């Protein structure tokens, strides 16, 4: 008897290609904000198809400068698989400079979705303004004969800034380096009590101030 051997030929094959997830990003507070304001970022990633696989992996938020270099604003977040809002507060010291800054969402990708570090998933031009420092004399003028006086620098609502503050009251110089969050800096104490007492009443004392802040903070 002739044996028949089953013959299988040319079964079709199919390749499953990766796609990119949908992404929505928001930044708080809403722009514009002063340099040094600590930003918070929010994002939701979802499947572009109804009932499609939930995106996994990590996301991150970054500032991209004019040379297309990315600077991380917070640590990568592992995506929650329940379509919940992912949020991240910028690390201390991670502040976009003053100007119109491109904030991008970076996605690591997973088995079903392509990663993206170009900002194509979500990006925003976020406006940062220069902060406004204030300088005040303590005690306020007029200063009485025999008193000490100092100039104080207060850096607006910034939580972090760096720079140098120098001042002179009647030729007595003082300096202060601005290196800590919420900077309140004093400089230029007005001489010794003996010199103060020797200053005649109603004498105008010249006050000069020099202030150097990073270009992004001014």
Steps between C-alpha positions, in 0.01 A plus 500: 500500500629844413562714810398861470723750671329823612647799320503842643617786286528867510300590811472877532698675772425832669731748673359714778650849482539732796311828509514808721264566790283806542637750749366811674728727709429795729726729704416680825496782577376623164746717308642750543686439826805672648840334477552275801137391525491126562289345226278192518432285193204277420450245223261229388604230252239279333457261210414661164253219430185407690585222744866499396782404735573739783838678457763395753859612552610840628445864419707805581475874452787706364595849388642508147734789413570659162768239421246216555669390822263359761527582871297278733264687728404204718579132540337246263153383603377143462167516320199393701301242303161642598502802269545729798670838486877477543650796687849619585630809677823643361812429701641783710725704274347363177352819359458595134669834425311822438346513155275273293613148597412177322383242756477147356365164613745209459364146475715187537274270297406135567418176316201660326599864460796688358701723733540867421745758635432763234197656668271383219267337753440824690679834531427856606665838462498618861578866570728580795545864604795664672461528874486842665737543793430774753755696701407670826685698766463377857410698697309709243628852442555725679768318694581667830852597598667204673283234339621211290341465159499217252371440151290188450442318176189283469464276195131521407318167504797296379584185692854487373739752350870568490695817466685775683375807682729788590416833659655808653350741751702813542815321388461201734489196274337161544434200283273200511499185288156375397519122510206369701126455431276793587800732509490792741838665490641795696803710419676826583464557871548864575840526664581504870297677769780754540489591133122509499495738796743728323268528201305827528123476505316563169808394302407314182691171477560366148384141446630293210388150410640237266293192423611206286253221430512225239370619161202269536398654832517873441 
